[in-house]
Amino acid sequence: MGGPRQLPSRRAFASLITAGAGMAAVAACTPEKAAPSPAAANAASGAATASAVPSTAVASNPATGTATAAPSAASPTATASSSAPSSAVAPQHSLTDPTSPWVVVNKHRPLSPQDFVPADLVQPNVRLAVSGEASLLNSTTAAAAEKMFGAAATEGIVMTLASGYRSYSTQVATYGGYVAGTGQAAADRASARPGHSEHQTGWSFDIADGGGACSFQPCFAEQPAAVWAKANAHRFGFVVRYPWMFHDTTGYFYESWHLRYIGVEAATDMATRGIPTLEEYFGLEAAPDYL
């Protein structure tokens, strides 16, 4: 998401839309099953946004930002929703602590502190397409990635780590480069502002297929690595963080390569119940733009 790479996809998406090509052109680069009609997808996106409120099945502690299972009795301010974490998902975690696998970072929710650095960065034993800090993940994510990459390999799927950890200072330089080259409005579509990038947490990384086919482009969704990850990543604790047609909720266009670790129980719960975004799953407001 907004990393040091060439022609990032969000700019490609934005260019297609503003040029009048619309989502029809984007759909040509998307697996058939992942590409609902624009009307249906927009309806689903609107439903996700409308239901992104605390559920009666979950209670959030304002002091800690922790999501915990709660009794089913409705509160005066809560609306009925089936999107909150199931009471079977345990343990529960903080939504604000950057060391938590459930931390939610988006355009409304910057990291705190904004210059956070994971204390347990390691290089996973997987096929790498990068070096330096971009080859690092926090230790929990690294262990899960090793299992996932290994499982993919046994099925003949080549998967590489294309972008992992990204420091605050790197994001300052990356975002600043976009602003200087295209202006802030365009930069905000292509790159996260410093302190707002999931890559800084160590819980996220981008994948590629080892051959460079469609890397960081919409058509990567059709590549075997992306197809396999979409179907299987939850078994290892990962979700596709920016799903198709939910940019009005997440703030970013579809990134089939951007995976986020939230734990096997929660990822499987999301997949089983068909909940597409972390915002909806944790009962948080949509974050299409910066506040």
Summary of the structure (lengths in Angstrom):
residues: 291
radius of gyration: 17.9
end to end distance: 18.9
largest distance: 54.0
contacts: 975
relative contact order: 0.20
helix: 39%
strand: 13%
